Amino acid sequence: MIRTFIIALQLLAIAASVGVDAAEVRAKADVLCRPAKESLHYDCVITLTNARTKAPLTGVTLMVGAGMPSMPMAHNVRPVKAEAGSEAGTYRARLELEMTGVWAVRLDLSGPLRDRVVSVLRFEDDKAAPATAASPTQKGHTHANFSAGEPGDRRRPAQVIQVVMREGDGKMMFIPDRLEIRKGDQARFILRNDGLLDHEFVLATTEENIKHAEEMKKNPNMKHDDPNARRVAPKRMSEIIWRFTKAGQFEFGCLIPGHREAGMTGIIIVK
């Protein structure tokens, strides 16, 4: 009986120590990426350390993926397994992105330590550096910053606005192409594509849409399905519920290559 009691105490002590260690260990990651020879390919070196002791983390399985905080549902990179580097705690992985811009690099650790670390970087043609425009506020999460407000709440009252997409007389258009909304109001956009081609509705600033449209030219098959953006097939409908929390002038545009140039833009004045 005494021997059994002692063994039980020993097992409890081991379990308690493992639990404490696991709770205390958090990973810290330094991510350095450089452009590879191939366009939109980046070779990344990740250094993992114990956030408390600064000791290198070795023997972990590391999966590296990425997503765009501004378009979290549309632009995601399938995770790849990183290879251990020559120095303790270093790992190497190659990322193939869809476009340049701000990407949240997700590091998922498993094995002796399970954790997720997110590093937000701005990837350009000739370099990659930490981004300050958007950063994770909680471990394992990133939050998109939308210029025109924020995703709406279906449970709240909303102004219903129907927007028709179509082509005609060599042009492409939204009807209506000018809207006025009060700051703080919520709108439910009913998007109806009466045309013969796919069209998009992307809500942002003019500057953001112009920049994004240039990136779309490099990736013409990319489709948007995000809180502030929808692609709608011919003779189909979709919707966006949006709350306008900021005053100013914003734009809705179709970013499919050639459509913006054909006149497919509209403006929203928020007062």
TIGU-146190 format. One record per residue: residue in one letter; x, y, z of N, C-alpha, C in turn. Coordinates in steps of 0.1 Angstrom, whole numbers, padded with zeros to 4 digits, always signed. Layout:
residues N
AXYZXYZXYZ;...
This chain:
residues 271
M+0008-0012+0000+0000+0000+0000+0009+0013+0000;I+0019+0013+0009+0028+0024+0010+0036+0026-0003;R+0040+0015-0009+0048+0016-0021+0039+0021-0033;T+0026+0017-0033+0017+0022-0043+0015+0037-0042;F+0014+0041-0029+0011+0055-0026+0023+0064-0031;I+0036+0059-0028+0048+0066-0032+0049+0067-0047;I+0046+0056-0054+0046+0056-0069+0036+0066-0074;A+0024+0067-0068+0014+0076-0073+0019+0090-0071;L+0025+0093-0060+0030+0107-0058+0041+0110-0068;Q+0049+0101-0071+0060+0103-0081+0054+0106-0095;L+0043+0099-0099+0037+0101-0111+0030+0115-0112;L+0024+0119-0101+0018+0132-0100+0028+0143-0101;A+0040+0141-0095+0050+0151-0095+0056+0153-0110;I+0057+0141-0117+0062+0142-0131+0052+0149-0139;A+0039+0146-0138+0029+0152-0146+0028+0167-0143;A+0029+0171-0131+0029+0185-0127+0040+0192-0133;S+0053+0186-0133+0064+0193-0138+0063+0195-0153;V+0058+0184-0160+0056+0185-0175+0046+0196-0178;G+0035+0197-0171+0025+0207-0173+0031+0221-0171;V+0039+0223-0161+0044+0236-0159+0054+0240-0170;D+0062+0230-0174+0072+0233-0185+0065+0237-0197;A+0055+0229-0201+0048+0231-0213+0041+0245-0213;A+0036+0249-0202+0029+0261-0201+0038+0273-0202;E+0051+0271-0197+0060+0282-0197+0067+0284-0210;V+0069+0273-0218+0076+0274-0230+0067+0281-0241;R+0072+0292-0246+0066+0299-0258+0077+0301-0268;A+0074+0300-0280+0084+0302-0291+0085+0317-0295;K+0097+0321-0298+0100+0334-0304+0106+0331-0318;A+0102+0338-0328+0107+0336-0341+0112+0348-0348;D+0123+0347-0354+0129+0358-0362+0129+0352-0377;V+0122+0360-0385+0120+0355-0399+0127+0365-0409;L+0136+0359-0417+0143+0367-0427+0141+0361-0440;C+0135+0368-0449+0132+0363-0463+0139+0371-0473;R+0144+0365-0484+0150+0371-0495+0144+0366-0508;P+0143+0375-0518+0137+0370-0531+0147+0360-0537;A+0140+0349-0543+0148+0339-0550+0148+0344-0565;K+0155+0335-0573+0156+0339-0587+0142+0339-0594;E+0133+0330-0590+0120+0329-0596+0111+0340-0591;S+0103+0346-0599+0094+0357-0595+0085+0352-0584;L+0083+0360-0574+0074+0358-0563+0077+0346-0554;H+0090+0341-0555+0095+0331-0547+0105+0337-0537;Y+0104+0333-0524+0112+0339-0514+0118+0328-0505;D+0131+0328-0503+0138+0319-0494+0138+0325-0480;C+0133+0318-0471+0132+0323-0457+0140+0315-0447;V+0147+0322-0438+0154+0315-0427+0146+0319-0414;I+0142+0309-0407+0135+0312-0395+0143+0307-0383;T+0145+0316-0373+0153+0312-0361+0143+0311-0350;L+0142+0300-0344+0133+0297-0333+0140+0296-0319;T+0135+0304-0310+0141+0303-0296+0130+0302-0286;N+0134+0298-0274+0125+0298-0262+0124+0313-0258;A+0112+0318-0258+0110+0332-0256+0114+0336-0242;R+0115+0327-0232+0119+0330-0219+0134+0328-0217;T+0139+0317-0221+0153+0314-0218+0163+0318-0230;K+0157+0321-0241+0165+0324-0253+0172+0313-0259;A+0170+0301-0254+0177+0289-0259+0171+0285-0273;P+0179+0280-0282+0174+0276-0295+0164+0264-0294;L+0154+0264-0302+0144+0254-0302+0148+0244-0314;T+0152+0232-0310+0156+0222-0320+0146+0210-0320;G+0146+0202-0330+0138+0190-0331+0123+0192-0332;V+0119+0204-0336+0104+0207-0338+0101+0205-0352;T+0089+0202-0355+0084+0201-0369+0077+0215-0372;L+0082+0221-0382+0078+0235-0385+0071+0236-0399;M+0059+0240-0399+0051+0242-0411+0050+0257-0413;V+0053+0262-0425+0053+0276-0428+0043+0279-0439;G+0033+0288-0436+0023+0292-0446+0022+0307-0445;A+0013+0313-0453+0011+0327-0453-0003+0331-0458;G-0007+0342-0454-0020+0348-0459-0019+0363-0459;M-0028+0369-0467-0028+0384-0467-0038+0389-0457;P-0034+0397-0447-0043+0402-0437-0054+0410-0443;S-0052+0417-0454-0062+0425-0460-0073+0417-0467;M-0069+0405-0472-0078+0397-0479-0076+0382-0474;P-0080+0380-0461-0077+0367-0455-0082+0355-0461;M-0094+0356-0468-0100+0344-0474-0096+0341-0488;A-0090+0351-0495-0087+0350-0509-0073+0346-0512;H-0063+0351-0504-0049+0349-0507-0043+0342-0496;N-0041+0329-0498-0034+0320-0488-0024+0311-0495;V-0013+0309-0488-0002+0300-0493-0003+0287-0486;R-0004+0276-0493-0004+0263-0486+0009+0261-0478;P+0007+0256-0466+0019+0255-0457+0029+0245-0463;V+0042+0248-0461+0053+0239-0465+0061+0235-0453;K+0067+0223-0453+0075+0219-0442+0089+0225-0443;A+0094+0231-0432+0107+0237-0432+0117+0227-0429;E+0129+0229-0435+0140+0220-0432+0149+0226-0421;A+0155+0217-0413+0164+0222-0402+0177+0228-0409;G+0181+0240-0404+0193+0246-0409+0206+0240-0402;S+0217+0246-0406+0230+0241-0401+0232+0245-0387;E+0226+0256-0383+0228+0261-0369+0216+0257-0361;A+0218+0255-0348+0207+0251-0339+0196+0261-0338;G+0184+0257-0340+0173+0265-0339+0169+0272-0352;T+0176+0270-0363+0173+0276-0376+0166+0266-0385;Y+0157+0272-0393+0150+0264-0403+0148+0271-0416;R+0147+0264-0427+0147+0271-0440+0134+0266-0447;A+0128+0275-0454+0116+0272-0462+0115+0282-0474;R+0109+0278-0485+0107+0286-0496+0092+0289-0498;L+0088+0302-0498+0074+0306-0500+0072+0310-0514;E+0061+0305-0520+0057+0310-0533+0044+0318-0532;L+0045+0331-0533+0034+0340-0531+0026+0343-0544;E+0014+0348-0542+0005+0351-0554+0008+0365-0559;M+0013+0374-0550+0015+0388-0554+0024+0394-0543;T+0030+0405-0546+0037+0413-0536+0027+0420-0526;G+0032+0425-0515+0024+0431-0506+0026+0426-0492;V+0017+0430-0482+0018+0426-0468+0012+0412-0466;W+0021+0403-0461+0016+0389-0459+0019+0385-0444;A+0010+0378-0438+0012+0373-0425+0018+0359-0426;V+0031+0357-0422+0037+0344-0423+0034+0336-0410;R+0027+0325-0412+0023+0317-0401+0033+0305-0399;L+0037+0304-0387+0047+0294-0383+0040+0284-0373;D+0037+0272-0377+0031+0262-0368+0041+0252-0364;L+0043+0251-0351+0053+0242-0345+0045+0230-0339;S+0051+0218-0341+0046+0206-0334+0058+0198-0330;G+0055+0187-0323+0066+0179-0318+0067+0181-0303;P+0080+0183-0298+0082+0186-0284+0074+0198-0279;L+0072+0208-0288+0065+0220-0285+0055+0223-0296;R+0043+0226-0291+0032+0230-0300+0029+0245-0298;D+0030+0253-0309+0028+0267-0308+0026+0273-0322;R+0020+0285-0322+0019+0292-0335+0024+0306-0333;V+0033+0310-0342+0038+0324-0342+0035+0330-0356;V+0031+0342-0356+0028+0350-0368+0037+0361-0369;S+0043+0363-0381+0052+0374-0384+0047+0381-0396;V+0044+0394-0396+0039+0401-0407+0050+0408-0414;L+0051+0405-0427+0062+0411-0435+0056+0417-0448;R+0063+0427-0453+0060+0433-0466+0069+0427-0476;F+0064+0420-0486+0072+0414-0496+0071+0423-0509;E+0083+0426-0513+0084+0434-0526+0093+0426-0536;D+0094+0431-0548+0101+0424-0558+0116+0422-0554;D+0122+0431-0547+0136+0431-0544+0139+0429-0530;K+0129+0428-0521+0132+0426-0507+0120+0422-0499;A+0122+0418-0486+0111+0416-0477+0115+0421-0464;A+0106+0428-0457+0109+0435-0444+0097+0435-0435;P+0099+0436-0422+0088+0437-0413+0078+0448-0417;A+0065+0445-0416+0055+0455-0420+0049+0461-0407;T+0046+0474-0408+0040+0481-0397+0025+0484-0398;A+0020+0482-0411+0006+0485-0413-0003+0476-0407;A+0000+0463-0405-0008+0453-0399+0000+0444-0391;S-0004+0441-0379+0004+0431-0371-0005+0424-0362;P-0001+0412-0358-0009+0404-0349-0011+0410-0336;T-0023+0410-0330-0025+0415-0317-0026+0404-0307;Q-0028+0392-0311-0029+0381-0302-0021+0369-0308;K-0016+0360-0300-0008+0349-0305-0016+0341-0314;G-0011+0339-0326-0018+0330-0335-0030+0336-0343;H-0031+0350-0342-0042+0356-0349-0036+0368-0356;T-0042+0371-0368-0040+0384-0374-0053+0390-0377;H-0053+0404-0377-0066+0411-0379-0064+0420-0391;A-0073+0419-0401-0072+0428-0413-0076+0442-0409;N-0070+0452-0416-0073+0466-0414-0080+0470-0427;F-0093+0473-0427-0100+0477-0438-0101+0493-0438;S-0098+0499-0450-0098+0513-0450-0112+0519-0450;A-0122+0512-0455-0136+0517-0457-0145+0514-0445;G-0140+0508-0435-0149+0505-0423-0146+0491-0418;E-0157+0484-0416-0155+0470-0411-0167+0461-0415;P-0165+0448-0415-0176+0439-0419-0188+0441-0410;G-0200+0440-0416-0212+0443-0408-0217+0431-0400;D-0228+0434-0393-0234+0424-0384-0248+0421-0390;R-0251+0409-0394-0264+0405-0400-0276+0408-0390;R-0273+0408-0377-0284+0410-0368-0288+0424-0366;R-0280+0434-0372-0283+0448-0370-0291+0453-0383;P-0299+0463-0381-0306+0469-0393-0295+0474-0403;A-0299+0473-0416-0290+0477-0426-0298+0484-0438;Q-0292+0493-0444-0298+0499-0456-0295+0490-0468;V-0305+0486-0475-0304+0477-0486-0301+0485-0499;I-0289+0482-0505-0285+0489-0517-0282+0478-0528;Q-0290+0479-0539-0288+0470-0550-0278+0476-0560;V-0268+0468-0564-0258+0473-0573-0258+0463-0585;V-0260+0468-0597-0260+0459-0609-0247+0460-0616;M-0242+0449-0620-0230+0448-0628-0233+0444-0643;R-0228+0451-0652-0231+0447-0666-0221+0453-0676;E-0222+0448-0689-0214+0454-0700-0224+0459-0710;G-0219+0469-0718-0227+0474-0729-0221+0486-0736;D-0222+0486-0749-0216+0497-0758-0201+0498-0755;G-0195+0487-0754-0180+0487-0752-0175+0491-0739;K-0184+0493-0729-0181+0497-0716-0185+0486-0706;M-0179+0487-0694-0184+0479-0682-0188+0489-0671;M-0198+0485-0663-0203+0495-0654-0210+0489-0642;F-0210+0498-0631-0219+0495-0620-0231+0505-0621;I-0242+0500-0617-0254+0509-0616-0261+0506-0603;P-0261+0517-0594-0255+0530-0596-0240+0530-0594;D-0234+0541-0598-0219+0542-0596-0215+0553-0586;R-0225+0559-0579-0222+0569-0569-0233+0567-0558;L-0228+0566-0545-0236+0564-0534-0232+0573-0522;E-0241+0577-0514-0239+0585-0502-0244+0578-0490;I-0236+0576-0480-0240+0569-0468-0235+0577-0456;R-0243+0576-0445-0239+0583-0433-0229+0575-0425;K-0219+0582-0419-0210+0575-0411-0217+0568-0399;G-0213+0555-0397-0219+0547-0387-0230+0538-0392;D-0235+0541-0404-0246+0533-0409-0240+0520-0415;Q-0249+0510-0415-0246+0497-0421-0254+0495-0434;A-0247+0490-0444-0253+0488-0457-0253+0473-0460;R-0263+0468-0467-0264+0455-0473-0264+0456-0488;F-0252+0453-0494-0251+0455-0508-0256+0442-0515;I-0266+0443-0523-0271+0431-0531-0264+0433-0545;L-0255+0424-0548-0247+0425-0560-0253+0416-0571;R-0258+0421-0582-0264+0414-0592-0257+0415-0606;N-0252+0404-0611-0244+0405-0623-0254+0402-0635;D-0258+0412-0642-0266+0411-0654-0258+0409-0667;G-0245+0408-0665-0237+0408-0677-0234+0393-0682;L-0225+0392-0691-0221+0379-0697-0207+0375-0692;L-0201+0383-0684-0188+0380-0679-0188+0380-0664;D-0178+0374-0657-0176+0375-0643-0172+0390-0640;H-0177+0395-0628-0173+0408-0624-0171+0408-0609;E-0163+0418-0604-0160+0418-0590-0165+0432-0584;F-0167+0431-0571-0170+0443-0563-0160+0443-0552;V-0151+0453-0552-0140+0454-0542-0141+0467-0536;L-0144+0468-0523-0146+0481-0516-0133+0484-0508;A-0127+0496-0512-0115+0501-0506-0113+0515-0509;T-0101+0520-0509-0098+0534-0514-0094+0532-0529;T-0095+0544-0536-0091+0543-0550-0076+0539-0551;E-0068+0544-0542-0053+0541-0543-0051+0526-0541;E-0058+0520-0531-0056+0506-0528-0061+0498-0540;N-0072+0501-0546-0078+0494-0557-0069+0494-0569;I-0063+0506-0572-0054+0507-0583-0042+0498-0581;K-0036+0499-0569-0024+0490-0566-0028+0476-0567;H-0039+0472-0562-0043+0458-0562-0046+0453-0576;A-0052+0462-0584-0055+0459-0598-0042+0456-0606;E-0032+0463-0603-0019+0460-0610-0014+0446-0606;E-0016+0443-0593-0011+0429-0589-0020+0419-0596;M-0033+0422-0598-0042+0412-0604-0038+0409-0619;K-0032+0419-0625-0027+0417-0639-0017+0405-0640;K-0010+0404-0629+0000+0393-0628-0006+0380-0625;N-0018+0380-0619-0025+0368-0614-0040+0369-0618;P-0043+0369-0631-0057+0372-0636-0067+0361-0632;N-0063+0349-0628-0073+0339-0624-0076+0340-0609;M-0070+0349-0602-0073+0350-0588-0087+0355-0585;K-0094+0349-0576-0108+0353-0573-0109+0358-0559;H-0118+0368-0557-0120+0374-0543-0133+0369-0537;D-0132+0365-0525-0144+0362-0517-0140+0366-0502;D-0142+0379-0499-0137+0384-0487-0148+0393-0481;P-0146+0397-0468-0156+0406-0462-0159+0419-0471;N-0149+0424-0478-0151+0436-0485-0150+0434-0500;A-0151+0421-0505-0149+0419-0519-0157+0406-0523;R-0163+0406-0535-0169+0394-0540-0167+0394-0555;R-0166+0381-0560-0166+0379-0575-0180+0372-0578;V-0187+0378-0588-0200+0373-0591-0201+0368-0605;A-0205+0356-0607-0206+0349-0620-0218+0356-0628;P-0218+0354-0641-0229+0360-0649-0243+0354-0645;K-0253+0363-0644-0266+0360-0641-0268+0354-0626;R-0258+0358-0618-0258+0353-0604-0258+0365-0595;M-0261+0363-0582-0261+0374-0572-0252+0370-0560;S-0248+0380-0553-0241+0379-0540-0244+0391-0532;E-0238+0391-0520-0241+0403-0511-0229+0405-0502;I-0228+0418-0498-0218+0422-0488-0225+0430-0477;I-0223+0428-0465-0228+0436-0454-0217+0444-0448;W-0218+0457-0448-0207+0465-0444-0211+0477-0435;R-0203+0480-0425-0205+0491-0416-0195+0502-0419;F-0199+0514-0422-0190+0525-0426-0187+0533-0413;T-0176+0530-0408-0171+0536-0395-0163+0549-0397;K-0159+0551-0410-0150+0563-0413-0156+0572-0423;A-0154+0585-0421-0159+0594-0431-0148+0595-0442;G-0153+0599-0454-0144+0601-0465-0150+0595-0478;Q-0141+0595-0488-0145+0590-0502-0139+0576-0504;F-0147+0566-0507-0142+0553-0510-0146+0548-0524;E-0141+0537-0528-0144+0532-0541-0148+0518-0541;F-0157+0514-0550-0159+0500-0553-0156+0498-0568;G-0148+0488-0570-0143+0486-0584-0142+0471-0587;C-0141+0468-0600-0139+0455-0605-0124+0454-0609;L-0117+0445-0602-0102+0444-0604-0098+0433-0614;I-0108+0427-0620-0104+0417-0631-0097+0425-0642;P-0086+0421-0647-0078+0428-0657-0087+0433-0668;G-0086+0446-0671-0093+0452-0682-0107+0458-0678;H-0113+0453-0667-0126+0458-0664-0126+0472-0658;R-0116+0475-0649-0115+0488-0644-0112+0498-0655;E-0104+0495-0664-0100+0503-0676-0113+0506-0684;A-0122+0497-0684-0134+0498-0692-0145+0506-0685;G-0141+0512-0673-0151+0521-0666-0157+0515-0654;M-0153+0503-0650-0161+0496-0639-0156+0501-0625;T-0159+0513-0622-0157+0518-0608-0169+0526-0603;G-0170+0528-0591-0180+0536-0585-0174+0542-0572;I-0181+0553-0567-0176+0559-0555-0187+0559-0544;I-0182+0559-0531-0191+0560-0520-0186+0572-0511;I-0195+0582-0509-0192+0593-0500-0198+0590-0487;V-0190+0590-0477-0194+0587-0463-0193+0600-0455;K-0204+0605-0450-0204+0618-0443-0208+0616-0428;
